[in-house]
């Protein structure tokens, strides 16, 4: 749209005539008459992460679930063209997921027996139990997350009605945190898992401007575990997580292990214009140790109310991907677009933007440096040893 001008557009609406049907059975092969069944269309864009639909549909749905009848049969109608992920679940627990289901298919969804994880939580020093703690079981690949809080149980805990999967099991308390990986088979009951809380970690360092290296005051720094939970910093009454005049911060009681530090610019969330962008860097923090983090470099915001068209997209990160290994590999180049004209190709890896490294630990800079207005020219350094200049087009 252009200011002061009228535009004519043609909107093409997809037909919704597709259907997927079938039956839902339990672990014994008997029909499940009260199961809910939902279907979500899978992305057809190149570079989409495997299993992204399965993870997303745990929390929302485009089409409301349907209920199976007394024979366990179901039919989901009014579906647009494409392939679908179909999920059946029942009240009280239990689910089954099938991916890449074509329209017109009749499928059988067998809900397997659920399992449980249980055990105890103790402190590393003294072996006593914390008064209050929480337990989270997370299967990042499947998008399954369960969390419960326990109070004065003498350290005993249990999570019931869990599907089979590989879980990251985390115990958290004021006294510390511990995470272990565990595999749960269908119907398995594991009752003797001991989680020993390790002392919390601390992190300190500086936030500086990417272009000048000058320290930035008033920036908010939050520490988060790799799975996106267990944030630390914002609850610090001394506000050590907010950078001072020297750009310095300190995070106390941070999650241990691999995680990330996220920096929010001064004025974030207050409705005021922001001079700098948000940033994040991967970190690995050890229990009871204060880690000195290298300077976190933050890019200055470009003057852009809307992002200009780059004409390309990159692959989505896989579930649980290590931030240290993050890469920007091109998945789509739009014919005739800015990137195509500049010579960018599918499977090209972008290693720098305007001379700044955007691989691994510095991958977070990619989004900030490529968010610019129409007409901006950015230089992309490619793994194959050349650099190209892309002039951003009209927002798409």
Secondary structure as UniProt FT lines:
FT   TURN            3..4
FT   STRAND          18..25
FT   TURN            27..28
FT   TURN            33..34
FT   STRAND          35..41
FT   TURN            46..47
FT   TURN            50..51
FT   HELIX           52..56
FT   TURN            57..59
FT   STRAND          66..67
FT   TURN            70..71
FT   STRAND          73..79
FT   STRAND          83..90
FT   TURN            91..92
FT   STRAND          95..102
FT   TURN            103..104
FT   STRAND          106..110
FT   STRAND          115..123
FT   TURN            124..126
FT   STRAND          132..139
FT   TURN            140..143
FT   STRAND          144..151
FT   TURN            154..155
FT   STRAND          156..162
FT   STRAND          165..173
FT   TURN            174..175
FT   STRAND          176..184
FT   TURN            186..187
FT   STRAND          189..198
FT   STRAND          201..209
FT   TURN            210..212
FT   STRAND          220..225
FT   TURN            226..227
FT   TURN            234..235
FT   TURN            237..238
FT   TURN            240..241
FT   TURN            245..246
FT   STRAND          248..254
FT   STRAND          257..264
FT   TURN            266..271
FT   STRAND          279..285
FT   TURN            287..288
FT   STRAND          290..292
FT   STRAND          296..298
FT   STRAND          312..314
FT   TURN            319..320
FT   HELIX           323..325
FT   STRAND          328..333
FT   TURN            335..336
FT   HELIX           338..342
FT   TURN            346..347
FT   STRAND          349..353
FT   TURN            354..355
FT   STRAND          356..357
FT   HELIX           360..362
FT   TURN            363..364
FT   HELIX           365..370
FT   TURN            374..375
FT   STRAND          377..382
FT   TURN            383..384
FT   STRAND          387..391
//
